[in-house]
């Protein structure tokens, strides 16, 4: 069945790697020669022509003149985006590789959720919006 314009991916393509580590290295090397980069996420290996979540986030923020940018993620491919945001949130993910401590955590610019998945996202957004809301005088 042909895919229409609204169902075609325009920026990246996720997939599951099923080969060995040596085969993966050769695969990534061959992709690199074609200008295709790969990022490991929680479950998927995401391929793109150099675009990253952090880069796309910066483009959108610049387009709309955003002074505050919030990024939430739970996997290694979210690291750059979380670090680049004004406020970053690492969502707890007990089923993925997780993220090490990031530079902005010590000063509180990046925080971690106690809950995982949608409950973690919800708690983080409620907490952030309460803290970012204009204060009444």
Phi, psi and omega in degrees: 000128179293145179264133179281169182304327183283348182253355179275135176288136181255343188235321183210167180222118178272153177201168178256128177275131182238001180268190179280170177295322178296317178295322179297317178300316178295319179298313181294324176297316179295321178296318180301323178296337179265003180083018181256129178255161181228142177231136176270131176250204180296315181234334191250155169258116185256126181256141176205169177271054175091347181288145176233165177298320180297317179296315179295321178299316179298320178298315181293316179299317179294319181301321183258004179065034182292131176267334179239128180232128180248132177230134178237142178195168184224011186218164182306327181287356177264350187306306182301319181295314180298317180292330182279342184285156173298317178230121179245147179227127174261114180279130178302134180219097182284353184251000182239183183289342179071181181233141175289175177298135181256158186306321184280357182289323184300320180268000176088004177289331175241132180232168179240149177267154174276322179274153178256170175057213183304325179295322177294316178300313182300311181299318181296315181294318178298317180295314180296314182294328176294321180283334181266350182296142178301137180276136177283142179248000000 
